[in-house]
Amino acid sequence: MPHDPEKYLEDALDSCDFLAGHVAGRSIDDYRNDRAFRSASERELQIIGEAVFQLSKRAPEMLAQISENERIIAFRHILVHGYYALDPAIVWFVLTEKVPELAIQLRVLLGRDLP
């Protein structure tokens, strides 16, 4: 049974919030050299991408309010199917720059206070 579309937003926000704490105080070298750190980071990015992908099927009006939604979905596909070609610099940029921006958008969509 599919989730309520708002649940996908909550799942994505939960992963964004996890990643904010997960990458705090860390560096791209940590990402490159720590397999567990890399795996956890990529798993949370996959969850975000899958949640946005599910919104594309179930709530396109919500999806339209998420900037770069097509890029988020495409990045999820790369994480899952093209993992061998991931560029650590791009993943790190997504983790440190794009995920915090997405978290703000998700909070607004969910009517939550901004940090």
C-alpha positions in Angstrom: 0.0 0.0 0.0 1.5 3.4 -1.0 2.3 6.0 1.5 0.4 9.2 1.9 2.4 11.7 -0.2 3.2 13.7 2.9 5.0 10.6 4.3 7.4 10.8 1.4 8.2 14.4 2.3 8.7 13.3 5.9 11.0 10.4 4.9 13.1 12.7 2.7 13.3 15.4 5.5 14.3 12.7 8.0 17.2 11.6 5.7 18.2 15.3 5.2 18.3 15.8 8.9 20.3 12.7 9.5 22.8 13.7 6.9 23.2 17.2 8.4 24.4 15.6 11.6 26.3 12.8 9.8 28.5 15.1 7.7 29.0 17.8 10.4 32.7 18.1 11.2 33.6 15.6 8.5 35.5 16.1 5.2 35.5 14.8 1.7 38.5 12.8 2.7 36.4 11.1 5.4 33.8 10.3 2.6 36.6 8.9 0.3 38.3 6.8 3.0 35.6 5.6 5.4 33.5 3.0 3.8 30.9 3.0 6.5 30.6 6.8 6.4 30.3 6.6 2.6 27.7 3.8 2.6 25.5 5.5 5.2 25.7 8.8 3.3 24.8 7.2 0.0 21.9 5.1 1.5 20.3 8.3 2.9 20.7 10.0 -0.5 19.0 7.0 -2.1 16.1 7.3 0.4 15.7 11.0 -0.5 15.8 10.2 -4.2 13.3 7.4 -3.9 10.9 9.5 -1.8 11.0 12.3 -4.5 10.6 9.6 -7.2 7.5 8.3 -5.5 6.1 11.8 -5.3 6.5 12.1 -9.0 4.0 9.2 -9.4 1.6 10.0 -6.5 1.7 13.8 -6.0 3.1 15.7 -9.0 1.7 19.0 -7.5 4.0 18.5 -4.5 6.9 17.4 -6.6 6.6 20.6 -8.6 7.4 22.6 -5.4 10.8 20.9 -5.0 13.4 22.5 -7.0 15.7 20.3 -9.0 13.3 17.3 -8.5 14.4 15.8 -11.8 18.1 16.0 -10.8 17.3 14.4 -7.4 15.7 11.5 -9.1 18.5 11.2 -11.6 21.1 11.2 -8.9 19.2 8.4 -7.1 19.4 6.3 -10.2 23.2 7.0 -10.4 23.6 6.0 -6.8 21.8 2.8 -7.3 22.8 1.8 -10.9 25.9 3.7 -11.6 27.6 3.6 -8.2 30.9 2.5 -9.8 31.2 5.9 -11.5 30.4 8.2 -8.6 32.6 11.2 -8.3 33.3 11.8 -4.6 33.5 15.6 -5.2 30.0 15.6 -6.6 28.6 13.5 -3.8 30.2 15.7 -1.2 28.8 18.8 -2.9 25.3 17.2 -2.8 25.8 16.3 0.9 27.0 19.7 2.0 25.3 22.1 -0.3 22.2 20.6 -1.9 20.8 18.5 1.0 20.6 21.5 3.4 18.7 23.5 0.6 16.3 20.6 0.1 15.7 20.3 3.9 14.5 23.9 3.9 12.1 23.3 1.0 10.7 20.2 2.6 10.2 22.0 5.9 8.2 24.7 4.1 6.1 22.1 2.2 5.4 20.3 5.5 4.6 23.6 7.3 7.4 23.1 9.8 9.6 25.7 11.4 12.9 26.4 9.8 16.0 25.8 12.0 
